[in-house]
């Protein structure tokens, strides 16, 4: 009999344990796989969340910068609006002040117009009285003192405010082409006509009649000289350059000069500088000058470089010519206005004021 009993081997028990161990291991492996997958998913979502947060932070930063910029713009707009409001108030105040000044000026202008109208009325009365006295003062003896006789219509041969007098009388006559007519178009047309038709121009006829009338009014005890000028200046009485002629001793020569004036052919431009050179160079100097012209000069001491001359250039030629005039010599102007030269009348009127002379633009029926 065996001392020890051999333990019986149970196959079922071993298999069950193996199965349980394998199953438990499989569960653990499955759990580990699932846990690893969940961790990977969480990391991906975390990365996406971090990226989204960074994008949002960037947008927030951009929004804050934009907000700061908008605040600055609003502040600038408020400042500008305040400045604009202040400027608007200043402008409104300036407008009110200007309106007040305008009202004062209108009131002053109205007072001046009334004063001018009153003075004009007085002037008309004085002119009428002067003409009446002049008619009464022209006696037979006075008429006999004229060195030449002029046929006219009596009263039209009297020039109000412009009397012929002085010890030495100088008459300057513009004989440029513009003296043929009152319009530029007709001047060009008449300039190209034959001499016989050219000198029949009504304006030129009035110029010659004016010279004729002035020469007849020279006092017998005076000396005289008549010069023509366009781009140059020369004496009407030949052989008398820069010389004074006696009104009583040289009547025959004066009659001949007036006849020769009707043979003058007007042409070329006009140089007032040449005419005023005569005034300056006469010795002794004249004490009364009568200038017969129609417009501002077209050239100065020398011929212009261009054929056309602007109004401003003509005014400059006039001013330069005035500068060479001697002092204390009255310049009396008889103007036959030319169309298209609006500066002529005010400039010549100012010339007479500055020299102490008289200005006249005669009517078409004078003298």
C-alpha positions as CSV (number, residue, x, y, z in Angstrom):
1,X,0.0,0.0,0.0
2,X,1.3,3.2,-1.2
3,X,2.2,5.7,1.6
4,X,1.2,8.7,-0.4
5,X,-1.8,9.1,-2.5
6,X,-1.1,10.8,-5.8
7,X,-3.3,13.9,-6.2
8,X,-5.7,13.6,-9.1
9,X,-5.1,16.1,-12.1
10,X,-8.2,18.1,-13.1
11,X,-8.0,19.4,-16.7
12,X,-11.1,21.6,-16.4
13,X,-9.7,23.7,-13.6
14,X,-6.6,24.6,-15.7
15,X,-8.5,25.5,-18.8
16,X,-10.9,27.7,-16.9
17,X,-8.1,29.7,-15.4
18,X,-6.5,30.2,-18.7
19,X,-9.6,31.3,-20.2
20,X,-10.3,33.8,-17.5
21,X,-6.8,35.2,-17.7
22,X,-7.0,35.6,-21.4
23,X,-10.3,37.3,-21.2
24,X,-9.1,39.6,-18.5
25,X,-6.0,40.4,-20.6
26,X,-8.2,41.1,-23.6
27,X,-10.4,43.4,-21.6
28,X,-7.3,45.3,-20.4
29,X,-5.9,45.5,-23.9
30,X,-9.1,46.8,-25.3
31,X,-9.4,49.4,-22.5
32,X,-5.8,50.5,-23.2
33,X,-6.5,50.9,-26.9
34,X,-9.7,52.9,-26.3
35,X,-7.9,55.1,-23.7
36,X,-5.0,55.7,-26.2
37,X,-7.5,56.7,-29.0
38,X,-9.4,59.0,-26.6
39,X,-6.1,60.7,-25.6
40,X,-5.2,61.3,-29.3
41,X,-8.6,62.8,-30.0
42,X,-8.3,65.1,-27.0
43,X,-4.9,66.3,-28.1
44,X,-6.2,67.1,-31.6
45,X,-9.2,68.9,-30.2
46,X,-6.9,70.7,-27.8
47,X,-4.7,71.8,-30.7
48,X,-7.7,73.0,-32.6
49,X,-9.0,74.9,-29.5
50,X,-5.6,76.6,-29.0
51,X,-5.5,77.6,-32.7
52,X,-9.0,79.0,-32.4
53,X,-8.1,80.9,-29.2
54,X,-5.1,82.4,-30.9
55,X,-7.3,83.5,-33.9
56,X,-9.8,85.0,-31.6
57,X,-7.1,86.8,-29.6
58,X,-5.7,88.2,-32.9
59,X,-9.1,89.4,-33.9
60,X,-9.6,90.9,-30.5
61,X,-6.3,92.7,-30.8
62,X,-7.2,94.0,-34.3
63,X,-10.6,95.1,-33.0
64,X,-8.9,96.9,-30.1
65,X,-6.6,98.7,-32.5
66,X,-9.5,99.6,-34.8
67,X,-11.5,100.8,-31.8
68,X,-8.6,103.0,-30.7
69,X,-8.3,104.4,-34.2
70,X,-12.0,105.1,-34.3
71,X,-11.8,106.8,-31.0
72,X,-8.9,109.0,-32.3
73,X,-11.0,109.8,-35.4
74,X,-14.0,110.7,-33.4
75,X,-11.8,112.9,-31.2
76,X,-10.3,114.6,-34.3
77,X,-13.8,115.0,-35.8
78,X,-15.1,116.6,-32.6
79,X,-12.1,118.9,-32.5
80,X,-12.5,119.8,-36.2
81,X,-16.2,120.4,-35.6
82,X,-15.5,122.7,-32.8
83,X,-13.0,124.6,-34.9
84,X,-15.4,124.7,-37.8
85,X,-18.1,126.0,-35.5
86,X,-15.8,128.8,-34.3
87,X,-14.8,129.6,-37.8
88,X,-18.5,129.7,-38.8
89,X,-19.2,132.2,-36.0
90,X,-16.3,134.3,-37.1
91,X,-17.5,134.3,-40.7
92,X,-21.0,135.1,-39.6
93,X,-19.6,138.0,-37.6
94,X,-17.6,139.2,-40.6
95,X,-20.7,139.0,-42.9
96,X,-22.7,141.1,-40.5
97,X,-19.9,143.6,-40.3
98,X,-19.5,143.6,-44.1
99,X,-23.3,144.2,-44.5
100,X,-23.1,147.0,-42.0
101,X,-20.2,148.6,-44.0
102,X,-22.0,148.0,-47.3
103,X,-25.1,149.8,-45.9
104,X,-22.9,152.7,-44.9
105,X,-21.2,152.8,-48.3
106,X,-24.5,152.6,-50.1
107,X,-25.7,155.5,-48.0
108,X,-22.5,157.4,-48.7
109,X,-22.7,156.6,-52.4
110,X,-26.2,157.9,-52.5
111,X,-25.1,161.1,-50.8
112,X,-22.3,161.4,-53.3
113,X,-24.6,160.9,-56.3
114,X,-26.9,163.6,-55.0
115,X,-23.9,165.9,-54.5
116,X,-22.6,165.1,-58.0
117,X,-26.0,165.8,-59.5
118,X,-26.2,169.1,-57.6
119,X,-22.7,170.0,-58.8
120,X,-23.6,169.0,-62.4
121,X,-26.6,171.2,-62.3
122,X,-24.5,174.1,-61.0
123,X,-22.0,173.4,-63.7
124,X,-24.6,173.5,-66.4
125,X,-25.8,176.8,-65.0
126,X,-22.3,178.2,-64.9
127,X,-21.6,177.0,-68.5
128,X,-24.8,178.7,-69.7
129,X,-23.8,181.8,-67.9
130,X,-20.3,181.6,-69.2
131,X,-21.5,181.2,-72.8
132,X,-23.9,184.2,-72.3
133,X,-21.1,186.3,-71.0
134,X,-18.8,185.2,-73.7
135,X,-21.3,186.1,-76.4
136,X,-21.8,189.5,-74.8
137,X,-18.0,190.0,-74.5
138,X,-17.2,189.3,-78.2
139,X,-17.1,192.8,-79.7
140,X,-16.0,194.0,-83.1
141,X,-12.7,195.1,-81.6
142,X,-12.1,191.6,-80.2
143,X,-12.9,190.0,-83.5
144,X,-10.4,192.3,-85.2
145,X,-7.6,191.1,-82.9
146,X,-7.8,187.6,-84.4
147,X,-4.9,187.0,-86.7
148,X,-7.0,185.0,-89.1
149,X,-10.8,184.8,-90.0
150,X,-12.7,181.6,-89.6
151,X,-16.1,181.0,-91.1
152,X,-18.3,179.2,-88.6
153,X,-21.6,179.4,-86.8
154,X,-20.8,182.0,-84.2
155,X,-21.4,180.2,-80.9
156,X,-19.9,177.0,-82.2
157,X,-16.6,178.8,-82.7
158,X,-16.4,179.4,-78.9
159,X,-14.8,176.6,-76.9
160,X,-16.1,176.6,-73.3
161,X,-13.3,176.4,-70.7
162,X,-10.5,176.3,-73.3
163,X,-9.3,179.8,-74.3
164,X,-6.4,180.4,-76.6
165,X,-3.8,182.4,-74.7
166,X,-0.2,182.7,-73.6
167,X,3.0,184.3,-74.9
168,X,4.1,181.1,-76.6
169,X,1.4,178.7,-78.0
170,X,2.3,175.2,-79.3
171,X,-0.3,173.1,-81.2
172,X,0.5,169.4,-81.6
173,X,-1.6,167.6,-84.2
174,X,-1.8,163.8,-84.4
175,X,-1.6,162.7,-88.1
176,X,-1.5,159.0,-87.6
177,X,-3.7,156.6,-89.6
178,X,-6.3,156.4,-86.8
179,X,-7.2,160.0,-87.3
180,X,-9.1,159.0,-90.4
181,X,-12.1,157.5,-88.6
182,X,-13.7,156.6,-85.3
183,X,-13.7,152.8,-85.8
184,X,-10.8,150.4,-86.3
185,X,-12.5,148.8,-89.3
186,X,-13.1,152.0,-91.1
187,X,-9.6,153.2,-90.3
188,X,-8.1,150.1,-92.1
189,X,-10.5,150.7,-95.0
190,X,-9.8,154.4,-95.4
191,X,-6.0,153.9,-94.9
192,X,-5.9,151.9,-98.2
193,X,-7.9,154.4,-100.2
194,X,-6.4,156.9,-102.6
195,X,-5.3,160.2,-101.1
196,X,-8.2,162.2,-102.6
197,X,-10.8,160.0,-100.9
198,X,-8.8,159.5,-97.7
199,X,-8.6,163.1,-96.8
200,X,-12.4,163.6,-97.2
201,X,-13.0,161.4,-94.1
202,X,-15.3,163.3,-91.8
203,X,-13.1,162.9,-88.8
204,X,-10.0,164.2,-90.6
205,X,-12.1,167.1,-91.8
206,X,-13.0,168.0,-88.2
207,X,-9.3,167.7,-87.2
208,X,-8.3,170.2,-89.9
209,X,-11.2,172.5,-89.0
210,X,-10.1,172.4,-85.3
211,X,-6.5,173.4,-86.3
212,X,-7.9,176.1,-88.5
213,X,-10.0,177.4,-85.6
214,X,-7.2,177.3,-83.0
215,X,-4.8,179.1,-85.3
216,X,-7.3,181.9,-85.8
217,X,-7.6,182.3,-82.0
218,X,-3.9,182.9,-81.3
219,X,-3.5,186.4,-79.8
220,X,-1.7,188.9,-82.1
221,X,1.0,189.6,-79.5
222,X,1.8,185.9,-79.0
223,X,4.3,183.5,-80.6
224,X,3.2,180.2,-82.0
225,X,4.3,176.9,-83.5
226,X,2.3,174.0,-85.0
227,X,3.8,170.5,-85.1
228,X,2.4,167.4,-86.8
229,X,3.3,164.0,-85.4
230,X,2.8,160.3,-86.0
231,X,6.0,158.1,-85.6
232,X,8.0,161.3,-85.9
233,X,7.3,165.0,-85.3
234,X,7.9,167.9,-87.8
235,X,6.7,171.6,-88.0
236,X,3.8,172.4,-90.2
237,X,5.5,175.6,-91.3
238,X,8.5,174.5,-93.2
239,X,11.9,175.7,-92.1
240,X,10.8,176.6,-88.6
241,X,11.9,173.5,-86.7
242,X,12.2,174.4,-82.9
243,X,11.6,178.1,-83.7
244,X,8.8,180.4,-82.5
245,X,6.8,182.3,-85.1
246,X,5.3,185.7,-84.5
247,X,1.5,185.7,-84.7
248,X,1.4,189.2,-86.2
249,X,4.5,189.0,-88.4
250,X,4.1,185.5,-89.9
251,X,0.3,185.5,-90.7
252,X,1.1,184.7,-94.4
253,X,3.2,181.7,-93.4
254,X,0.5,180.5,-91.1
255,X,-2.1,180.8,-93.9
256,X,0.2,178.8,-96.1
257,X,0.7,176.2,-93.4
258,X,-3.1,175.7,-93.0
259,X,-3.3,175.2,-96.7
260,X,-0.5,172.6,-96.6
261,X,-2.3,170.8,-93.8
262,X,-5.0,169.8,-96.3
263,X,-2.3,168.1,-98.3
264,X,-1.0,166.0,-95.4
265,X,-1.5,162.2,-95.8
266,X,-2.4,160.7,-92.4
267,X,-0.7,157.4,-91.8
268,X,1.5,155.2,-89.6
269,X,1.3,154.8,-85.9
270,X,1.6,157.5,-83.2
271,X,4.4,158.3,-80.9
272,X,3.5,160.8,-78.1
273,X,7.1,160.6,-77.0
274,X,8.1,162.4,-80.2
275,X,5.5,165.1,-79.7
276,X,6.5,165.7,-76.1
277,X,10.1,165.9,-77.1
278,X,9.2,169.0,-79.1
279,X,7.6,170.5,-75.9
280,X,10.8,169.8,-74.0
281,X,13.2,171.1,-76.7
282,X,11.4,174.3,-77.6
283,X,13.5,177.3,-76.3
284,X,12.0,179.2,-74.6
285,X,9.4,176.6,-73.5
286,X,5.7,177.0,-74.4
287,X,3.4,178.3,-71.8
288,X,0.3,176.7,-73.4
289,X,0.1,173.5,-75.4
290,X,-2.9,172.2,-77.4
291,X,-2.8,168.5,-78.2
292,X,-5.2,167.2,-80.9
293,X,-5.3,163.4,-80.9
294,X,-7.7,160.4,-80.7
295,X,-6.1,157.6,-78.8
296,X,-3.1,156.4,-76.7
297,X,0.2,156.1,-78.5
298,X,1.1,152.9,-80.4
299,X,4.9,153.3,-79.8
300,X,7.4,155.0,-77.6
301,X,10.8,156.5,-78.6
302,X,11.5,153.7,-81.0
303,X,9.4,151.4,-83.2
304,X,7.8,148.4,-81.5
305,X,9.1,144.9,-82.2
306,X,5.6,143.6,-83.0
307,X,2.9,145.0,-85.3
308,X,0.2,144.6,-82.7
309,X,0.2,146.7,-79.5
310,X,-2.0,145.8,-76.4
311,X,-3.9,148.3,-74.4
312,X,-1.6,147.9,-71.4
313,X,1.5,148.5,-73.7
314,X,-0.1,151.7,-75.1
315,X,-0.8,152.9,-71.5
316,X,2.9,152.3,-70.7
317,X,4.0,154.3,-73.8
318,X,1.7,157.1,-72.6
319,X,3.2,157.1,-69.1
320,X,6.8,157.1,-70.4
321,X,6.0,160.0,-72.7
322,X,4.5,162.0,-69.8
323,X,7.8,161.6,-67.9
324,X,9.7,163.7,-70.4
325,X,7.3,166.6,-70.2
326,X,8.8,169.7,-68.6
327,X,7.1,171.0,-65.5
328,X,4.7,173.9,-65.3
329,X,3.5,173.6,-69.0
330,X,-0.3,173.2,-69.2
331,X,-1.4,170.6,-71.7
332,X,-4.8,171.1,-73.2
333,X,-6.3,168.0,-74.9
334,X,-8.9,168.0,-77.7
335,X,-9.8,164.3,-78.1
336,X,-11.6,162.7,-81.1
337,X,-12.2,159.3,-79.5
338,X,-11.3,156.1,-81.3
339,X,-13.4,153.0,-80.8
340,X,-11.6,150.2,-78.9
341,X,-9.4,152.5,-76.8
342,X,-11.4,153.0,-73.6
343,X,-8.3,154.1,-71.6
344,X,-7.6,157.1,-73.8
345,X,-10.1,159.5,-72.3
346,X,-9.3,158.9,-68.6
347,X,-5.6,159.0,-69.3
348,X,-5.7,162.3,-71.2
349,X,-8.1,163.7,-68.7
350,X,-5.6,162.9,-66.0
351,X,-2.8,164.4,-68.1
352,X,-4.7,167.7,-68.2
353,X,-5.3,167.6,-64.4
354,X,-1.7,166.9,-63.6
355,X,-0.4,169.7,-65.9
356,X,-3.1,172.3,-65.2
357,X,-4.7,172.2,-68.6
358,X,-8.2,171.5,-69.9
359,X,-9.8,168.4,-71.6
360,X,-12.4,168.3,-74.3
361,X,-14.1,165.7,-76.5
362,X,-16.0,167.9,-79.0
363,X,-19.3,167.0,-80.6
364,X,-19.5,166.1,-84.2
365,X,-20.7,169.6,-85.3
366,X,-17.8,171.4,-83.7
367,X,-16.2,173.8,-84.6
